[in-house]
């Protein structure tokens, strides 16, 4: 008898509780790759990847990893509500001359996580070094 009463209470409780929305957090980024082209040695090189949360639940970016220490990311630490936008800023250290191709991995609370971004370009050698090479 107690077992039957427990089962009835259990089913009534869970059938009346509000449904928990599925986590459909998603990230839509306008472009997954950016080419800086040719940069000057020790110049500022920053690109901002704009994104939107097209899902119904808040988007939380909990980590952004880069393929090397010469690339520094900044991202929103607060949840991005449905339909709202944000940016992931990437700064590349141009004190390393030559061509580069770096990967940025964005980890978030959606099913498609992580997403990969990339930056590439070429940092010109300082004029003193270019003259010595010629």
N, C-alpha and C positions, 0 to 999 in steps of 0.2 A: 504494500500500500504506500509506504513512504517513498519507494522507488518510483511509483507511478506519479505521485504528487510532485516529486522532484523533476521528472521529465516534463510534466505539464508546465510547471513554473519556468523551467529552462527554455522550452519552446516559445512560451508567451513572451518572456523577456527578450529573447533574440529576434523574434518576429516584430516587436515594437520598437526596437532600437533603430536609430537613424543609420542609413547606409553610409558607408565610408566611400568617398569617391575614389575611383581608380587613379593611380599616379600616372597621369598622361603628360607630365612635364616634358617639354620639348624645347629645342633651341633651333632657331632658323637664322643662319648667318648669311649676310648678303654675298660674301665671297670667302672661300676657304683659303685663298692664296693671295699674297701681295708681293709684287716685284718693285723694290725700291729703285731699280736701275742702277745708275752709277752715283756713288756717294763720295763726298770729300772725306779725307782722313780726319778723324776726331771731330766730325760734325754731328749734330743731333739727328738721330734717325728714330722716329716714332711713328707707328701706324696704329690706328684704332679700328678694330673689327667690330662693326655694329651688328647687334643681334636682337631678335624678338622672341618672346615666349608665346607661341601659337597654341599652347596647350591650355587646359582648363584649371590646372593646379599650379601653384607657384614654382618657379624654376629656381633651384639653388645650385650655384656653381661652388663646389666645395674644394676644388684644387685645379691649378693650371701648372703643368710641368713643361719645361723647355728642354731641348736637346743639348743645350750647353749653357754655361754660366754667363756667356756674352749676350744672352737674350733675357730681359727682365719683363715679366708680365704684371699687369695690374688688372683686377677684375672686381665687380661689385660683390661685396660680402653679405649684403642683405638679399632676401628672396625677391625675384622679379615676378610681379603678378601677371596673370593672364592678359595677353595683348600688349603688355608694356615692353619697352626697349631698354637696352643697356649697351655698354661697350667693354671690350677687352683691349686694353692698350698694351702694345709690345714695343719695348725700346731695345734697339740693337746697339752694341758697343762698337763704334767705328774706329777704334784704335787698333783694330786687326785688319791690315790691308789684304786685299785679294777678294776672290769670289766667295760667297757664302750661300747656304741653303739650310735653313733651320726649321725644325718642327716644334709646334706648340700643341700640347695635348690638353683638352678641356674636359674635366670630369664634373658631371652634374647628376642630378637625381632622376633623370629620365631613363627609359628603356634603351635608348640608342647610345647611351654614354659609353665611352668617351668619343669626342669628335676631334679630328686633327686639323690644325691650321698650319700654314707654312709661310715663311718669308724668305725672300732671296734677293740677291743683288751683288754688287761689286763695289768694294771700297778702293778708291784710287790711292796709290802710294803717295807719300808726301813728295813735293817737288824735288827736294834734296836727293831722295832715294831714286826717283825717276831719272834724274840727270846722271847719277852714278851708274845706273843700269844701261843707259844709252851708250 
